Structure formats: structure tokens, C-alpha cells
Amino acid sequence: MEEPLHYSRPPVIEAIIDLHVAEFTPASTAATILQGMLGARFSDSPEVMLTQPSDSGNVSVAPAQRIEGLRFKSSDGNRTLVAGENGLSYSVRRPYPGWEVLRDETKECWAAYCKAYRPQAVNRIAIRYINLIRVPVSDDNEDGKLEIDLADYFRNGPVISDDLPNIEHAVGFYVQVLINQPDLNSQLLLRQARIGTDDRDTFNVALDIDLFCTAESWSADDDSIWSFLESLRIRKNQVFEASLTSKAKELFR
């Protein structure tokens, strides 16, 4: 497997760390604690997420709602935190600041989350990287059709019969594969799809790498959460390198 390279213009459009909790005893003022500890990082007021009340069948009693969590967004829209009863999800958008920034900012948010929700155990750890690969295309042929050979850029992709009617008029694709990662006791969900069809200069493909573990459990204060996330990051890099050709990597080196 190729060693990960350094890219001056990484194609990451969103990177996410996700921590789900199994047991928690939230403080009665959990939302207030979160807002107080994280409000300075997220200048916009958080969006309050309420539980969807169940239908009790008693029309004379309005179903009660309660705060399930908060969604914070930075003023520039590049950072999003969703924190609530299910756990914590923290994401950064392009320009991608690097793994160390994503990890350390998630740690800060996790510390605040633990004070507010007092989780006992983490039962899902995940990272997800969504990359946008902009492949240049040519329409210089006589009939004006866009010309691109996906195999020049992607080592994974759809295998399509040449005998399909009108195959030359295909305009998009979506591929998804789920691969066990037994050495990490995890799974890889790899998606690849064309996104957008209006750009005549590039053929835009999303390469979505989602690595997650639900087969283990960690204490909320266990430092091995972060070392395991590091292992998932290394595997994510391996998947990225294995999914693209050298020609594709030249687009953002």
C-alpha cells in the first residue's frame, strides 16, 4: 500500500469526528453548560434540537417537548458541532485545517460535552472524510460530448456492460461498498459518486470515506478513544491513496 503523500491543496470538503454514547446522566442544565463553555468558539447562537413528542392519544394534553441537544455553527460556517443525548459530532469544512486541528478542537468540545451530559461509555467511534475530485474534461470532439475515462483517475468505480442500451449517454454514477476492517474491529463504508452536472469544465466526483467501530466500548474519559481515532485516520489515508491514480493526485498535489 502506498505511503500517504502531503497535498498542498487537499480535496477535503468536510471532515467529521463522531462519538456516540450509550449511557449518560445529563445535568439538568446540560444545554446551558454547553452554551456557556463553547459559546465563545461558536459566535452564532446554537440551534436547539427538541425531542419529537409521541402521540399519547389524549388530545386534551399537549405532548411535552424537551431539549435533546444543541447545534452550534461558527460565523463563517466552517465549523459545526452537534451535541446531545446521542453523543457528539464535530465537523470542519474546507479549507481543511489538518488532522491535528480537527482532533484538538473535537477534544475541547468533548470536554465540555462530558461536563454537560456526564456520559459513562462511548459505543461508537467514527471518522468521515468527504473529498471532491474535480476532473478536467474535454468537449472538443465532433459531437460535443464530454470525454473522460474514469479509470485514468479512480481505481474504484462502476463496472458497466458495453451492451447496455445507450451506455454512451450515461451522465452519472453512484457506487457504495462496505468492507470489514478486522484488524481495527471496524468497518469501512466507501462511497463514490458524480455530483453536479452543470459544470462543463470539470467532472466532479465525491470520494466519501467513512470508518467506524461499533463493536467495542470505551469509558468516556479513556485516552484510548483518541489513539483509536488516530488508527482510523491512518486507515483513512490508506483508503484515499488506494482509491486514486497518480494522475488524480497531481490535481491537488
Secondary structure, 3 states (H helix, E strand, C coil): CCCCCCCCCCCEEEEEEEEEEEEECCCCCHHHHHHHHHCCCCCCCCEEEECCCCCCCCCCCCCCCCEEEEEEECCCCCEEEEEECCEEEEEEECCCCCHHHHHHHHHHHHHHHHHHHCEEEEEEEEEEEEEEEEEECECCCCCCCCECCHHHCECCCCCCCCCCCCHHHCCCCEEEEEEEECCCCEEEEEEEEECCCCCCCEEEEEEEEEEEECCCCEECCCCHHHHHHHHHHHHHHHHHHHHECHHHHCCCC
